[in-house]
Amino acid sequence: MGLLTFDGVGDAAYFRGGRALQRLWLTATEREWALQPMSAFPYLFARLRDGGEGFANVEKTDLHVLRERYRRLFSLKSEETEVLLFRLGRAGPASARSVRRPFEASYRWA
């Protein structure tokens, strides 16, 4: 299990984290490791940090308790963005490839 984080909060931290995630995932795949996203906690905690809109008070309370346990587990700093929680496991080569449309077939330039 791993947690990809970046210093700071906000859009810039998520942008840098997304680039790092892409490099992490491609490197893992190249070395025949499977990466499985587990994004629920980082998403819920980010939403809670931004005010918790849509959560009932009891849900906010429960999430705050979980958040503290989670922060201790991963030794998180308060000004750190959690980009993605993931599982990592050994995997052999892909048994099938996804069919992809050519780039030109998907986009039109005006």
C-alpha positions in Angstrom: 0.0 0.0 0.0 1.2 3.5 -0.8 0.1 7.0 -0.5 1.4 9.6 -3.0 1.5 13.1 -1.4 2.8 16.5 -2.3 3.7 19.5 -0.1 1.1 22.3 -0.1 -2.6 22.3 -0.8 -4.7 23.4 -3.7 -4.7 23.1 -7.5 -1.0 23.4 -8.0 -0.3 20.5 -5.6 -2.8 18.3 -7.3 -1.4 19.2 -10.7 2.2 18.3 -9.7 0.8 15.2 -7.9 -1.0 14.1 -11.1 2.2 14.3 -13.1 4.0 12.3 -10.4 1.2 9.7 -10.3 1.5 9.2 -14.1 5.2 8.6 -13.8 4.7 6.2 -10.9 2.0 4.2 -12.7 4.0 3.9 -15.9 7.1 2.9 -14.1 5.2 0.3 -12.0 3.7 -1.1 -15.2 7.0 -1.2 -17.0 8.4 -3.3 -14.1 5.4 -5.6 -14.1 3.7 -4.3 -10.9 0.0 -3.6 -10.8 -1.2 -0.4 -9.3 -4.8 -0.3 -8.0 -6.2 3.1 -7.0 -8.0 3.4 -3.7 -9.2 7.0 -4.0 -12.2 7.1 -1.6 -10.3 8.3 1.5 -8.2 11.0 -0.2 -11.4 12.3 -2.0 -13.5 12.3 1.2 -10.9 13.9 3.3 -10.2 16.7 0.7 -14.0 17.4 0.6 -14.0 17.5 4.4 -11.1 19.9 4.4 -12.9 22.2 2.0 -15.9 22.5 4.3 -17.6 19.1 4.0 -20.5 20.3 1.9 -23.1 17.5 1.6 -22.1 15.6 4.7 -24.4 15.3 7.7 -22.9 16.5 11.0 -22.5 12.9 12.2 -20.7 12.0 9.0 -18.3 14.9 9.4 -17.6 13.8 13.0 -16.9 10.2 11.9 -14.7 11.4 9.0 -12.7 13.6 11.4 -12.0 10.6 13.6 -10.9 8.5 10.6 -8.8 11.4 9.3 -6.8 11.6 12.5 -6.1 7.8 12.5 -5.2 8.0 8.8 -2.9 11.0 9.3 -1.0 9.1 12.1 -0.8 5.9 10.0 0.9 7.7 7.1 2.7 10.4 9.2 1.0 13.2 7.2 1.8 16.9 7.7 -1.1 19.3 7.9 0.0 21.2 4.7 0.3 18.1 2.5 -2.0 17.0 -0.3 -2.9 13.4 -0.6 -3.0 12.7 -4.3 -3.8 8.9 -4.4 -3.9 6.0 -2.0 -3.1 2.8 -3.9 -2.3 -0.9 -3.6 0.7 -2.3 -5.4 1.1 -6.0 -6.3 3.1 -8.2 -8.7 1.6 -8.7 -12.1 2.7 -10.5 -15.2 2.5 -9.0 -18.7 -1.0 -7.8 -19.8 -3.1 -10.6 -21.3 -4.9 -8.1 -23.6 -4.5 -4.6 -24.8 -7.2 -1.9 -24.9 -8.2 -0.9 -28.3 -7.5 2.8 -28.9 -8.8 5.1 -31.5 -6.3 7.2 -33.3 -5.8 10.7 -31.8 -6.9 12.3 -35.1 -10.3 10.4 -35.0 -11.1 11.8 -31.5 -10.4 15.5 -31.8 -11.1 18.3 -34.3 -9.1 21.5 -34.4 -11.1 24.6 -35.1 
